[in-house]
Amino acid sequence: MKKIYFLFLTVVTLFLSSCTDAFLDVSKELAEQRSYESIFSNPEDTRRWLMDAYLGIPNVANVFGANGYGNPWPILADELDQNAQSTDWNIEQPTSSFFRAHRWNNYWQYIRQANIFLERAQVIPETGETDFIDEVELEFLKAQARFLRAYYHFLLFELYGPIPIMDFVESPTNTDIDYARNSVDEVVDFIYSELTDIANSLRDPNLNDQTTLAIPTKGTALALRAKLMIYAASPLFNGGHGEALRLTNTDGKRLFPDYDASKWQKALDASQAFIDYANAGHYELFKVTDGDGNIDADRSIYELHNSYNKEVIFARSSVNWGNVTGPSGFDGLHLPRGVRGGNQGTGHMAVVQELVDDFFMIDGLPIEESPLYSEDGFVEDPAEDLTGNAEVGTFRMYINREPRFYQNVFYNGRRWHVGGEQVWFNKGGNSDNSSPNHVKTGYLSYKKVHRSVYNQGTHPKSMYRPGILMRLAEFYLLYAEALNEVNPNDPRVITYIDYVRERAGIPLLADIKPQIRGNKELQREAIVAERRVELASEGQRYFDIRRWMIAGDGAGNGGQGGVFHGMDMNAETLADFYTRTEVETRRWDNSMYFAPIPLDELQNSRMLVQNPGY
């Protein structure tokens, strides 16, 4: 009898689209009066249990509001500003009960889900039925469960720092549950060991098998391991956070280590293992080329996020992108007034001026170094713009910018991609900026907005694409970072930055800035600048500026506190609109390098200690 070994894979994308509530908590288990023996003697129920553990994978389309397993990080970093935002979200949301419930509380539930699976899942022999679980499938299922457990520990670690390691099942009848935090080194060692142990039990990525695209692969495990070790070597976790160095458990155990330079070599070793695997044909930067083989940077950057492709290392398959018929969902929230369907209070996600300024010019230089940059008036001849994106009347700040700028920032006077409506955010324009739902900085976030949805006629009102969580360009830059910290004279530092710049359609550093080669500080600055724009609004910046410990350096320098700017939305004339104007003043103090552990957790524990500053 032929067995379909991985039957559950054919429905994995379906289960992610419906939030099943079965088996998720202890009370549900007891209420249903189903024994573990009953559940784990049935192949379908066994797989369902593991499927529920997948529900904690972050949903990158959830950008509006505070959700710890969505993508609120751009509005909590120096990237975006959410409209109708009346509080300083830089501090308000990470400390709110709603926000922290979605990481601290819920991820422990998903970890428990995986732990129960690992303890109870077993071979279910063939008994004349068509479905069973043999040793091969069981090994694969358990590798997935261990990956998810390690991944969720990582997501807690990057936000809260050292956490308790939960690699066992606690009895629901235990009324005296109390755990101390493990140290940074212990958490890192646990996650590293788990990912190392399971890597070869996971499969290689296979774009030809649509049923497996949501499943972590060997490459996913190697990539997460590399990222983990980069974190462990970075200042925040490696002796650079003075307040954290004094943090101890109640028994006096230190939670943060002193600086250890050898951790950068370990980070490089883990990164090298992933890069070698990627370069063996498993991953490559996504590129669209013209008939002559030249890279079309605009199409490459845009289309990258619209499909599973060989750059994608890990993605959530079911993502609620919403539609353009109302002010909800990703596409609806990124639709400006003045565009068909955009008059219902949409266009919420605004780009801060500090991010606008950090995109390069088409010559590959920053705005302060490029002779192409100007804030002097308006385009009179479209030939002034070497990119072909401008028309007469475009403010010169927005011409001759790199392709990633145009794929990320929708600026005043630009035309919408469908319908061709010219969008104005200035006072008196079609944005109606008296409403709390205007684009408050004068810039709309444009990244990942699908260019075919439009609320008119036969145009699609919604469009599916995966929610990309890890992609190759990020790991090229992580690899360059590790190389630079270990040996700045290694030529691969520049080479791997330039791989990303080449796809982005700008000149290579090797050509325009050969003088920085071998200079650790200048190469470090180049890596920081490249990650800033390549990964803009993807949710990584929030954690980068913390692990580098530059979050206190002030707005415009990577800092998360101080005055953030946009255009002058109250200007009476269009000319005056193009003036850098204070939009929001955000508070920063060093306690914000980590999120606080919920107060109720501390009140119910004798052993759990709070992060510094709370």
N, C-alpha and C positions, 0 to 999 in steps of 0.2 A: 504494500500500500504506500503510495507516494505521499510524503508529508510536506506541507508548506511550513518550512521551519520558522519563518519570521512573519507569521500572519499578522501580528500586531503592527508591523511596520507599515502595512498598507492602509492602516487607519490612523497613524500617528498624527497626520496633519488634521484629521477630523477631530480627534479628541482635544487637540489644542484650541480648537475654535469653540468648544463648549465647556464651560467651567463646571465639570462634574463635581459633586460634593461627596461622593462616596469615599469612605475609608480615610478621610482626611484628619479626623481627630479622635481622641479616645472616647469621648461621649458618644460619637456616632458609631464607633465599633461596638460599644456596650449596648447602645439602644437597639441596634439591629440584631443583637443576640446571635451574632455569627462568630464562630470560633475561628482562630487562625488556621486550624487544621482544615476546616471547611473551605476557607478562601484559597489556601495555598495547595489544595489538592485538585483544584480546577484550573486548567491552563488559561482560560479566558479571564478569570478573576485574578490570577497571578499577574497577567500582563496588565490588566486594568490598574492594579495597585501601583505598578511601576509607572504607568502613564500618568497617574495623579501626581507623582513626584516631579514630573516635567512642568507642572503648572507654575512653578516659581521662576522659570526662565523669564528675564525681563522683557517687557513689551516696549520697544523703543518708540512706538507711535504715541504712547501715552505721555505727552509733554505738558499737558495743561493741568495745573494743580499739583499737589504734593503726593507722590506715590513712589515709595522706595523701591518697588520693582517695576517701575515705568522708567521714564527718562526725564526727570525734573532737573537734571544736573546743569543743562545750559542756562536756565533762568536763575540758578543758584551760583553760577560762575560769571565771569566777565564776557559773556557771549550774548545772551538774550535778556529781554525785559518783558514780562508778561503784562498786558494791558489790564486796566482796572485793578492793578496791584497796589493796595493801599499801605502795605507794611513792608518793612525791610526783610524780604524773603531770605536774604543771605543768612539770617539768624533765625527768623521766625519759623520757617518750615522744617528745618532739621530738628528743632526742639519741640515741634507740635506733636500731640498724641496721635493725630491721624497719620502723619508722615512716618514716625518711628514704628508704628504698628505694622507697617508694610515691609519692614526689613527685620527688625529685631524679633518681633513676635512671630511673623509668618514663616520666616526662613527656618526657624527651629522646628516648625511643624513639617516642612518639606524634608528637612534632615531626618526627622523621626520617621517619616514615610519611607525614606530610603533605607534607614537602619532596620526597620521591621522587615522590609523586603529581603535584605541581605541575611537576616537571621532566619527567615522562614521559607524563602523560595527554595524549591527542591525539584529534582527530576520527577516528572509525572509520566510513567510508562505508558506505552501504547496498549490499549485494551480493546482493540477492535473499533474504536472510534477514530475519526479522521484527525483529531487534534491531540497533541501531547507535547511535552517539553523534554528534550533529551539533554545530554551533557553539553553538547555544542551550543545549543540555544541558551541553556542556563548560564554558561560562562559569559556569553555575550550580554545577556540581561543583567547579570550581576556587575559586569564592567560598566554598563550604563548607570546603574544605581550608585556605584562608587564614584563615578565621574560627577554625577549630580550632587552627591554629598560633599565632595571636595570643592566643587564650584560654588555651592551655597556657603560653605565655610569661607571661601575666598571673598565673596560678596559682602559678608559680614565683616571680615577682616579689613577690607579696604575702607570701610566706613567707620568702624568702631575701634580699629586696632586689635590688640590681643583679645581673644574671646575664649570661652570654654570650648574644648574639643569634645564633640559628642559623636563618638564612634560606636555606641552601644545603645540598646533599647532600655529605657527606664520604665519600670513597672508603673502602670496608671494607678495602682493602689498605694504607691509610696507617697505618704503625706509629708515627708521630710526631705524634699528635693532641694538641694543647695549645692551649687558648684562655684568654685573659684575660677578666675580667668587663667588660662595658660599663657605662658610668655610668648612674645613675638617669635622667638626662635622655635619654640615647640609647635606653634601653629603652622609656621612655614614648613618645618620638617614633616609634619603630618600631611599637609596638602601635597607637598612635593613627592613624598613616598607613595601616596595614593595614586597620583597621576602617573608616576613611573611604573608602578606595578600593573596598571590596567592598560597602558598605551598599546601594547601588542595584542590585547584582547579586543580592542576596538578595530573597526574596519578603516581602510583607506577611503578618502572621499571619492564619490562616484556620482557625477552629474547626470549620468545616463539612467540612474535608478531614482525616479522621482519619489519613491516611497521611503527613501532613507535620508532625505536631505535635512530633516529635523533632528537626526540622531548625531550625537557627538562622535567624532572620528578619532583615529590615532593622531591626526594633525591637530585636532582641537585640544587634546590632552597635552601634546607637546607645546602648543602655543600658550595655553594657560599656565603651564609650568614655567615657561620662559618669562611670562609677564609677572608671575609670582616672585621669581628670583630678582627681577628688576626692582620690584617694590621693596623686597627685603634689603637690597643694597642701597636704596635711595635714602636721603637724609632723614626723612620723617620716621622711618623704621630702623635706621642704622646710626643711632647716636646723635642725631642732629636736633632733636626736640628736647630742650633742656628740662622743661616741666615734666615731660613724660619719663625722663630718666630717674626722676624721684618717685615715680608711681610704684607702689608695692601692694601685694595682696595683704590680707589681714595677718598672715603669718610672717610677713617681712620679705617674701619672695619678690624680687624685681621682675617687672614685666617687660621692660624695654632694655635692649643691650647697649653697651658702649660701642663706639664706632669700630668696625672691623673692615679694613680695606680688602680683605680676601673675598668678601661677599660679591664684589664686582666681578671677580674671576668666575665665581660660581654662576653669576647672572650671565656672563658671556658664554660659559659652557652650555647652559640651558638654552640660550638663544641660538648658539651655533648648531645645537642638535635640531632645533626646529628649522632653521634656515637650510641646513643640509637636506632635511626631509622635504621642505617646500621646493627646493631647487632640483630635486630628483623627479620633477614632473607633476607633483601633486598640487601645487598652487602657482599662480602667476598673476601679475598685475593686469587688471582688466583694461583693454585698449581697443578702441574703435579706430580703424585706419581707413584712409581714402583709397582710391584706385591706384595711387602711386606708392602705397605702403607708409604714408605719413600719418602720424597720430593725430586724430581729431580730438583735441583735448576737451572741448565742450561736450561732445557726445559721450566721450569716455567717462567723464566725471558724472554726468547726469545718469547715463544708463547703468553705471555700476550698481546703483542702489535699487534698480528695478527688477532684478532677477537673481536667481542663484547663478553664480559664475565661478570661475577658478580663482578669484580673489577672496571669495567668502570662505572663512574658516569656521564660523559658527553663526547661526541665525535662528531666530524664532520663526516657525513656519506660519503660525496663525497670528496675524497682526490686524487690529481694528483701525484701519486708516480712515474709516468714515466716508463721508461723501461731501459734495459741494452744494447740497440742497438746503443746508442749514448750518448754524454756528456750532457744530460739534464734530468730533473726529479730527484727525490730523489735517486733511485737505481743507475741511471747512474752516478750521482755525487759522489757516494760512491764506485765506482768500480775502483780498482787500475790497473795501467799498469801491464802487464804480465799475466792478466786474460783474458779469451776469451771475446772480446768486449771492453777491457779496454785500447785500444791503440789509442783512439780518443780524448785524452786530458781530461780524467776523473780522478777520485780520488781526488776531490777538498777539502774535508772536513777533516782537520787535527786536531788531539787532541794535546793540549799543555801538556808539561811534568808535569806541576803543577797538572793537573787532573789525569794523570797516577799515580803520586806519592800518591794521596789521596785515591786510592782504597786500601781496606784492604788486608791482607794476609789470607790464608785459615784458620789460627788459630784465625781469628777475630780481630787481632791486627793491628795497623798502621805499616807502614814499619819501622819507627824509633824505634818501641818497639818489633818487632817480631824477634826471633832468626832464622826464616826461610828465612829472606830477605838477598839477596846478590847481589852485582854488580861485583863479582869476576869471570870474564871469562864466559865460555860456558859449557853447560850441556855435560857431558861425558857419563852418564848413565841415561836413561829416568826415572829410579826409583827415581832419585833425586826429581822429581816433583810429589808431592802427589796428584795432580789434574788430572794427565794423559793427560795434554795438550801439553807437551813438547816432543821434539825429540832431538837426539844428535845434538849439534851445536846451540841450542837455548840459547840466552843470559840469564844469571841467574836472571836478573832483572824481567823477565817475568814468572818465575815459582813459584808455590805455592801461586798464587794469588787467591782471591775470585772469585766466578762465575760471579759476575757483571763486573769484569775487563775483562774477556774473551768475554762477551757479548757486551762490549762497545769499546774495543780497539783492532785494528788489527795492530800487531807489526811486525817488520822486521823479515823475515824468516818464518813467519807463512804460513800455506797452506790454500788456498781458499776452501770454504765449498763445492763447486761444481767443479769438474775437478781436484782438488788436486794440482793446480799449487802453487809452493812455490814463495812467493812474496818478492822481495827485494827492499827496498827504498834507500839503500846506493848508493853512486856514483859507476857507473859501473854495478849496478843491473838492473833488468828489469823495473825499474820505470822511467828511463831516466830523472834523476833529474836536467838536464840542462833546462828542459822545465818549463814554469811557471805553468804547470798543475801537477807537482809532489806533493806528500804529504810533505809539507815543513817542518813539525816537525819530520818526520820519523814515524808517527803514523796515521793511517786512522780511522776515526770515523766509528764504526761498528754497533751501536745500531739501531734497526729497519730495518736494511738491510734484505731483505727477502732471505731466504736460498734456495729457489727453482729456482729463476730466473737465467738464464744463456744463453748466446748468442751462442747456438750451438744446432743443431739437434731439437728434439722435446721438449726440455726444455722450460718452459714458459718464455717469454721475459718481462712480467710485471705481477704484482700480487696485487690484491686489499686487503686492510686492513683499518680499521677505523682510523681516526686521533684523538687519545685520548687526551683530554684537562684536564680532572680531573679523578683521580683514587684513590682508597681507601688507598693505602700505603701512599700517600701524606697526607691524612687527619688523619691517625694514628699518623704521626709525628707532624702534627699541634696540635693535641689533646695533645700529650705528652708535646709539648712546652707550651701550655696554662696551663696544670696541673703544670708544673715545675715553672712557673712564679707565680702562685697563692699559691701553697704549694709543695715545692720540696720534702717533706717527703712522698708524696702520692706514694705508690708503683706502681701505674699505669703508672707513667712516664717511668720507666724501662720496664714494661710489654709491653707497646705499641711500644716502640723502638724494643724490642725483637721479637715481631710479624713479623716485617719487616725483621729483621736479620735472623730469622728462615727460612723464605721463600727464602732468599738469600743464604742459605746454609753455614752460618758461626756461630760460637759459640755465645751464648747469653751473653749479658753484665752481666746479673745476675750471670752467672757462672764464667766469666773471669775477671770481674771488679766490684765485689760486693762493693768495697770501695767507689765507686762514688755515691752510693745510698744516697739520701737526700742532696747531695751537689749541690746547684743550679748552680754554675759556671761549674762544671764538667759535670753535666747532660746537661746543655745548649750546651757545647762543643760537647757532644756525639750526640745531636740532629742535630746540624749544620753539623757534619761530616757525619751523616747518610743521611741527605737530599742531601748532596753534591754528593754522589755516587748513591743513589737510584734513584734520579731524573735527573741524568746527561744527558745533552743535550736535555731535554724535554721542556726547555723554562722557567723554574721556577727560576733557579739560579740567573739570572740577577736581578730579583725583590727581592729575598731573601736577597742578600748581601746589597741591598739598604735599605730595611726596617729595617734590623739589624744595619745599618750604620757602616759596616765594610769595605766598598768599598775603603776607603782610607788607609787601613792597609798595603798595599804593596803586591806584587805578592807572592803567596805561603801562604798567610794568609787570603785569601778571597778578597784581594785588587784587584782593577781593573787597577791600574797604576803600572809602573815599568817594569822590564825586565821579559819577558816570554821566556820559553825555549823549546827546542826539542833536538833531537839527531844531531850530526854533519854531515849535509848533504854534506859537502865539504871534508870530510875525505877521504884520499887516500886509507886507508886500512879498512877492516871490523872491526877490533878491535878498531880503533880510532873512528869509527862511533858512538860507544856507549859512548858518552861523552856529558854531558849536555852543550848545546850551546845556546847562545842568538839567538832567532828567531825574536823577535819584542820588542820594547820598547813602551809602551803605556802611554799616559798622563792621569792624573787624577786630577781633582779639585772638590770641593764640589758643584759647579754648576751642575755637572753631576748626582746628586742624582735624579733630575727630568729632563725630556726633555723640551726644550724651546717651548713656544707657538709660532706658526709661526709669523714672522714679519709682514706679510701683514694683519693678523688679528688685531695686535696691532695698525697698522697704520690707520685702518678703525674703530677704537673704541676709545671712550672717557673713557670707564669704565674698560676695560680689562687690567690687570696688568701682567707683565712678571714674570717668576720664578726667584729666586735669582741667581745672577751671570751672567745673560745674558744681 
